Amino acid sequence: MPKRGGTEVFRITGARQGLADDVRGRQRRYVISMTVRTLSVIAAAVLWNVERHVAVVALALGILLPYVAVVIANAGRESAPSLPSTFVPAPVRPALGAEGSGGVADEAGAGPEADCPHGRN
């Protein structure tokens, strides 16, 4: 992204665009759309007796563009760009008492079959 001084600055963080830059961009989009609206209304007035269909389309554009321009200008700030995930999930720990999990029965050396009420081993 080029800056005013002519040097190029690289964004290395996931920080949002500055508020002043965001407002400047919104103002620029609004002025451009209002210029297009003004030109379409002028074209509608000039073409009304010459080419009625084109004038109606230009007039419709002139009527709808203010609403669209305001919605675009009032749109919220851009969302923060997503950074690569550096999250490392914790290792899965087995539930207590599960087979081969190192529960109390395994530590005593008896194994899970020792708890069997029928005496089968």
Summary of the structure (lengths in Angstrom):
residues: 121
radius of gyration: 34.2
end to end distance: 72.8
largest distance: 104.0
contacts: 228
relative contact order: 0.10
helix: 49%
strand: 2%
